[in-house]
């Protein structure tokens, strides 16, 4: 069962990966629309001043602890049923379910070339054959393209809509168009498209289990390292002194 708890100016969901997947399956089976926001340190801090981002996160059915600082914060507040679930981990578990249930998946984001490689790699890795219908469109669109994009998505009727846009563009997209697009479950996952395309890599599994994936990424991703330094002090204040 998914239960949302206060986390500073935002919220976090209690429930493990199996509960999240069960929620998704039930929502799709009943034709209900829902979305999940993977929450990390940067997104948490930026949302303090960014009202639109904050609204998108607060409106989510599920907010998962994508980053270890969010997981530690949740546990410090006594939320023993909050677990670390990364966006890419959730998406890849969704692929297995999609294979069994013949869900329709739409990938929206990155360049057309990279997207084609990512989708092909996903098909091979997770055995998504002809029974799984996949749609894709690059993430480079202007305001004038939105009506056509909405029409294309509604014609496709995705069970799963994966948003590989930047932050906060993917969250803004949900805030702006969730009511207009008939996709059942939405998941913004950003850099996962790059991982599936092979242009970025995840940390070794040992570091993932130790909760040090953020450190590994910071070692080769300058933007990630700068964000940790930029937003870390602000986050620590809430971590130490916030009480619901």
Rosetta blueprint (number, residue, H / E / L):
1 X L
2 X L
3 X E
4 X E
5 X E
6 X E
7 X E
8 X L
9 X L
10 X E
11 X E
12 X E
13 X E
14 X E
15 X E
16 X L
17 X H
18 X H
19 X H
20 X H
21 X H
22 X H
23 X H
24 X H
25 X H
26 X H
27 X H
28 X H
29 X H
30 X L
31 X L
32 X L
33 X L
34 X E
35 X E
36 X E
37 X E
38 X E
39 X E
40 X L
41 X H
42 X H
43 X H
44 X H
45 X H
46 X H
47 X H
48 X H
49 X H
50 X L
51 X H
52 X H
53 X H
54 X H
55 X H
56 X H
57 X H
58 X H
59 X L
60 X L
61 X L
62 X E
63 X E
64 X E
65 X E
66 X L
67 X L
68 X H
69 X H
70 X H
71 X H
72 X H
73 X H
74 X H
75 X H
76 X H
77 X L
78 X L
79 X L
80 X L
81 X L
82 X E
83 X L
84 X E
85 X L
86 X L
87 X H
88 X H
89 X H
90 X H
91 X H
92 X H
93 X H
94 X H
95 X H
96 X H
97 X H
98 X H
99 X H
100 X H
101 X H
102 X L
103 X L
104 X L
105 X E
106 X E
107 X E
108 X E
109 X E
110 X L
111 X L
112 X H
113 X H
114 X H
115 X H
116 X H
117 X H
118 X H
119 X H
120 X H
121 X H
122 X H
123 X H
124 X H
125 X H
126 X H
127 X L
128 X L
129 X L
130 X L
131 X L
132 X L
133 X L
134 X E
135 X E
136 X E
137 X E
138 X L
139 X L
140 X L
141 X L
142 X L
143 X H
144 X H
145 X H
146 X H
147 X H
148 X H
149 X H
150 X H
151 X H
152 X H
153 X H
154 X H
155 X H
156 X H
157 X L
158 X L
159 X L
160 X E
161 X E
162 X E
163 X E
164 X E
165 X L
166 X L
167 X L
168 X L
169 X H
170 X H
171 X H
172 X H
173 X H
174 X H
175 X H
176 X H
177 X H
178 X L
179 X L
180 X L
181 X L
182 X L
183 X L
184 X L
185 X E
186 X E
187 X E
188 X E
189 X L
190 X L
191 X L
192 X H
193 X H
194 X H
195 X H
196 X H
197 X H
198 X L
199 X L
200 X L
201 X L
202 X L
203 X L
204 X L
205 X H
206 X H
207 X H
208 X H
209 X H
210 X H
211 X L
212 X L
213 X H
214 X H
215 X H
216 X H
217 X H
218 X H
219 X H
220 X H
221 X L
222 X H
223 X H
224 X H
225 X H
226 X H
227 X H
228 X H
229 X H
230 X H
231 X H
232 X H
233 X H
234 X H
235 X H
236 X H
237 X H
238 X H
239 X H
240 X H
241 X H
242 X L
243 X L
244 X L
